């Protein structure tokens, strides 16, 4: 029996919780779980997370012939795009705006054809998007899809592959190895969905795609929030902060923006758009920890554009990291060389978009956009209810900048111990860290050290960064990982190979929208 979405487990024993013996045991026997009164459900493969990383693997496996009943998606989310939609919306990328992704990187379409550009051109009855793709990046900016297009296409593919039948709602507590092979995955169902506090999935294979543990705050801002219990004036770009923009519509104000990546550029564009649209008097103080003044890199073949504080790059990584020479270099490289390559091609970057560049030029000329390099020592409240940022620059000069709000655009927390499942895996599951502090995985994204007598634990997405594939935390990267994992599962006899005949036939089914 498999727990399905919304199923209520009747007749289960009223115990059903983790015992001290289970909590301290790295390998569990069936009898231990049964003695604790926790219901057991058998399913060949479990994927934990339920975001786009889980979705891409499920999509590939369904295309390769795996039945829906052989897969279970464990997630607290209602839909695979839910968390990503939330993060894009609060970081000023609403559904109608364009995201930072290539035209051919489609989570709903492993073949990448037709691309998002063709899809939107057909949908909008416009040839401008096709012209943009043909002339990018020389005559026009790189094409990127609207966020709404991603939501709509993933929803359609989820319906086609019966994703909702595979989804079990709840919070995953841990994954432990099973004596005799395979794994136990512990799920805490929603209140009222189970007669026990926990249920356990017993499987041969487990896939982790749990994303980022949470928000990452700069230390001085975190200290300020905790010391003054002020979560209104000092905000993270990845948490709801619409009140900042609404307040600035009602009266003139000063905003400090900290960060130099895609989120910082989106927050700046929202502030500048509002200023132009509503005739506001908002002053923007932009603090760069590292101020880029021009093209930079380790050599003539490892350079990218920069200027005015920003490092410019169309996508998170160069395109060759997804399927070219850079990808091959990462696969061949040892840990030290890989770390050096990651530092050279990674880092904080943003696309160089023409409209946004013009807005910044006008802001500098008009004296209402103030970019500069500074390190913030601390933030303090002022007697009149504002904030003062105390800074120092590279040349030692000290500064005081008074503002109404501070927006932290420095990113998401990626430290594994902050995530309960990953922390447990490091302590009890045999997993280990790589040089980047993430999970060490093999060439098929199997978590090294976590094998279980023929059972395999896989990981993709942010948790698997810093290994042989640099672009793992992206649409195309998640699909690449899913294809590699599926190929390994096919080698183990779990599913069919995705050869040219099957691939062609499945693409035709996809184009016609025929369900699997």
N, C-alpha and C positions, 0 to 999 in steps of 0.2 A: 504494500500500500504506500502511496506517495501523497504527502500533504500538498494539497492544491490551494490556489488562492481563495481565501475566505472560508476554508474548510474548518469546521469545529470538531475537535476530537472528543467524541463522546465515550464514556466508559473507561477513560484512562485513570490510572491510580492518582490520588490527590497529592502524591509526594512530588516526584518529578523535578528535582533540583540537583545542582552539582554538590557532591559530597566532598569533604576534606581529602578523602582518598583520591578522588578523581582530579581535584585541583592540583595535587602535588605529583601526579603520575604522568610522565611524558608519553607512555604507551598505555593504551586502555584495552582491556579485554571486554568482550561482549557482556559477560556476566556482571562486570562492574557497572555498566550502564543500566542493565536490566535491574540490578539490585537497588539502584537509586530511584527506580520507578519512572525513568525517563523513556518516553515512547521512541522506538527506533523505526526509521523508514529507510528502505533500501532504494537507491538510485545510482546508476553507474557513474554519473558525472555531476558535480556540484560546482557552480560558479558563484563566488561571493562578491557582492558589491552592487550589482544591478544597474550600473551606469553604462556608459557607452563602451567601456572595455569589456564588460560582460556581454553586452549586446552583440558586439562584433564577433566574439568567439561563437556565441550561439548561432548567429547568422551563418557563419562559415560551416559549422557542424551540420546544421539543417540542410544546407546546400549540398554537403557531402553525404547526405543520406541518413543521418542520425534521427531517430524518431523523437518526437517531442517528449514522450514519456521517459526517455533515457536521460533527460537533462533537467536539473532543478536550479533555478535562479533564486538565490537568497538575498533579499534586499529590504531596506526600510523605505525605499522609494516606490512611488506608484508607477513611474515610467522611466525608461533608461536615460532620457534627456532631462529629467527633472532637476538634478543638481546643477548641471551645466547651464540650463536655462536660467536658474536662479542667479548663479555667479555672473553670467553675462549681463543680466538685467541690472543687478545692483552696481556692477562696475561700468555702467553707462554704455552697454551694448544691447539696447532693447531689440525686440524681434525684427523690426524693420531695418536695423543697421547691419552693416557687413562685418563679418568676423575675419580673423587672421588665419585663413586657410586656403589652400590651393583649389582650383576648379575641379580637379580630378580626385580629390580626397573626399570620398562619399562614404560615410559609415553604413549607409543602406545599400551600397552597390560595390562589391569587392572588385568588379572589373573596371570601375572608374569611367565607364562610357555608357551612355552619354554623360558628359561632365555636368557640373552644376551650371556652368555658363550656357551650355546648350539647353538645359532644363529651364533656366530662367528666361533665356531668349525666346523659347517656344511659349512659355507661360505668359510673358509680357508682350509678345508679338513685336519684338524689337531686335534689330540687327546691331545696335550699338554695343551690346555686351559681347557679341562675336568679334566685332572690330577691336574691342578692348583686349580680348585674349590674343588676337593675331598680332597686335602691336605692342603688347606689354614686354618689357618695362620701358622701352625706348620712347614711344610716343604717348603712352598712357600708363597709369598705375596698374599694378598687378590686379587681376580680377580676384575677388573673393565673394563667397555666397552670402546672402542675407541669413541671419540667424533663423528666421521663420522658415526658410526653405529647408534647413537642416531638420528642424522639429517635424515639419510636415512629412518629409520623405522617410525619416526614421519611423514615424508612427505608421506609415503605410507598410513598410517592410516588417515591422513588428506584428501587424495584423496578418500579413502574408505567411509568416513562419510560425504562427500560433504562439508568439512570445508570452502572451498573457496566461496561457495554460501552464507554462513552465515556471511562473513566478510564485514564490512563497514569501509573503510579507513577514517582516520581523527583523530583529537586531542580532547579527551573528556575534556570539560571545568568544568563540575560539575554534581552532582546528587542531585536533590531536591525532597522532598516529595510532593505528589499530594493530593489535597483535594478530598476526596472520596475514597482514597486508591491507593496504587502503587506509582510510581516514574516517574519523568521526567529526562532523561539523555541528557545533552546538548553536541552536537558534532559540532566541527568546521571542515567541510570537506576540502579536499585539494583544492587549487586554481583551479577554472574552473569546479569543480565537482558539484557545486550548484549555483543557482541564488541568494541565500541568504548567509549571513556570517555564520549563524548557522542553524542546523536542530535539532529537538528534538525527541527522542524515548520515547513513553509512554508505560510503562510496569508494570506488577504486581510484577515482581521479578527482582532484579539487583544483579549481582555478581561482586565483585572487586578483581582483581588479578593484581595489578599495579606494583609489584616488588619494587625495591629500588628507592628512589627519585633521587639519583645521586652519584657522587664520594665523598668520604670522605678523606680529607687531614688532616694530622697532623697540628696543629696550627702554629708551627714555619715554616713549609714548605709553608703553605698558605700565611703567612705573607711575606716570602721571595719572592714568585712569584708575589704577588701584588706590593710589594715595588720596585722590580727591573724589573718587566715585563719580567721575565725570565721563560718561559715555555719549554725551551729546555734542560737545565741542571738538573732541578728538575722536576721529572715526577711521575705520578701515574701509578702503574702497570696495572690499568684498563683503561688507555687511550693509544692511539698509541704511542709507544716509540721505534720502531725498529731502529731509528737513533742511539740510544745508542749502540746497538750491532754492527751496521755497523761502527761506529766511532772507536770502540775498535778493529775491524779487521784491521783498517788502521794504528793504532799506539798504543803503550802501554798506559794504563790508569788505574785509580783507581775508583772503584764504591763503594758507600755506599748503602747498602741494609738495609731497616728498616722494621721490621715485623717478625712474627714467625708462620704464618699460611700456608695453602696450596699454596697460591699465592707466598709467599716469597720462599718456597721450589722450586716452578716451575721456578721462576726467577733465583734463584741460579743454578738450574740444567742447564738452558739455558746458563748462563755465563760459567759454568764449561764445558759443552759440546763444546761450541765454543773455549774455551781455549785449549782443547785436540784436537779437530778436525783441527784447523787452526794453532796450535803451538803458541798461543798468550801469552803475558806476563801480562795479566790482573790481578790486585790485587783487592781482594774482602774484604771490611770491612763490617762486619755484626753486626749491633747494635740491641740487644734485650733489650726491656724495662724490661721484667722479664726473668731471665735466669734460666731455669729448669735444675737441676743437676741429677735428678733421678726420680724413681717412686714417685707419689704423689697422694693425695686424702684425703677425710675426714674419711675414715675407710677401713677395709679390703675388703668390697664389693663395694667400691667407689674409686678404685685406677686405675690409668693408667700409662703406661710406660712413661719415659722421660729421657732426657740426652742431653748434649752438647748444652743446651739452649732451646731445643724443648720439647713440650708436644706431645706425640704420640697417635694417635687414627685413626683407619682405616677409619672411616666415620665421618661426622660432629658430630653425636651423637652415643652412643652405640646402638647396634641393638635392645636391649630391649626397647628403646624409641619408636620404630616403631610399636611394637606389643607384648610387654612382660610386665614384672613386672614394669619397669620404666614408661611405658605408663599408666599403671593402677594407679601408685602412683600419677602421675601428675593429672589425672582425679579426684582423691579423695582429693587432697591437697587444702588447702586454699591459699590465696594470699601470705602470708609470707613463708609458707612451699614450695610453688611452686617457689618462687624467690630463696630460698636456694638450691633447687634441680637444678634449671637452672644454678646457679653459680657452683655447684659441677660437673655437667656433660657437661656443655657447655664450653665456652671459646675458645681460639685460639689453634688449634691443626693441625697436619698434619700426613699423613700416614708415617710409617717407612719402606721405600723401600730399598732393599738391595743395588741396584746399586748406588743410590744417597748417601747412607751412606758411601760407599767405596770412592766416589768422595770427600766427605767432609774430610774423614780420610787422603786422599792423599794431600788435600789442606792444612790441618793443619800441616802435616809433612813437606810439601814442603815450608811452610812459605808464601803462597799466599792467604790463606783463614783465616781471622782473626775475629772469633766470640767473643763477649764480651757483658756484661751488661752495659748499659748507658742510661741516660736520656739526650736528646738534649735540650739545652736551646735556642739556635738560630743557624741559618746558615747565613754566611756572604760571600760576594764575595771577592776574593783576587785580588791584582793588576795585576797578570798575567792571569786573566780570569778563575780561578778555584773557587772551593767552599771550605769553611772551616766550619766544624761542631764543635761547642763548647759544650762539654758534661760534665756531672758529674755522678759519679758512686754511688752505695749505700753507700760506705764507705767515700764519700765526695771528692774523688780525681777528679780533673778537667782534661779535655783532649781537644786536638785540632787535628782534623783529616781532612787532605786536600784531596780532591777528584775531579774528573772530572765530575761525575754525582752522583745524589742521586735518588734512586728509592723507592718510598713510597708504601709498600705492606700491608698497615694496613686495607684495606677493603672498603666497600661501605657505603654511607650515608644512615642511616635508620630513620632519624628524620622526623616524619610525616608532620610537618608544611612546610617542604621543597617540598612536593608534592602538587600541586594545588588542585587536587580532594580531597585528604585526609584532607587538611587544611580547605577546604570549608565544608566538612562533619562534622568536629569537631565544626566549628563555627555555621553552620546553620542546620545540619542534625540530631542533637540529639546524635551523637556518642560520646563516651568518651574513654579515655585512660585506659589501664590496668597498672599493676605495672611495666611493662617493657617499658612503653611509647608507645606501639602500640595500635591498636584497641581492645577494650574489646569485645569478642565474646562469644556466648553461645555454648552448646555442639554440635549444628549442624552448627556452624560457622556463625550464624546469628549475625549481628552487634547489640549489646545491645544499646537500646535507639533510634535506627533509624527505628523502626517499623512504618508502615504507613497503618493503618486500613485494615489489612489482607495482605498487601504487605510486603515483606521481603527483606532486604538487607543483602547479604552474603559477606564474605571476606575470602580469603585464601592467602597463600604465606607469604612473609616477613611482610606484614601489620598486620597479625594475630598472630605473634609470641608472646610468653609470656603468653599464655592462657592454656587450658587444654591439648593441644597436643604439645609436645616440638619440634617435627621434621617437623613442617609445611612447612619450607622452604627447601624442598628436593623433588626429584622425587616421592618417595614413600609417602612423606607427602602431596604433592599436590593431589595425587590419593586418599589418605585417606580422605582428606577434601572433594574432589569431591564426593566420595561415601556417606559420611555423609550428604552433602548438597542434593544430589539426593534422599537419603532416606527420608529426611524431605519434599522435594517437592512431593515425592510419597505419603506421609502421607496427604499432602494438596490436593491431587488429580491432580497434574500437569502431572504426568507420572506413568508408571507401576512400580511395585516393581521388583528388580532384584533377583528373587527367583532362586532355583537350576535348574529348568527346563529351564527358560529363559537364565540363565547364561551359561548352557551347550550348548544350541543351538546357542547362540551368539559366544561362543568360537569356535565352529565348523565353523561358518561363517567367523570368523576372520582368522582361520587357512587356510581356502580356499580362502581368499582374496575377498570374496563376498561383494559388496557395500551395504550400508544401504540406 
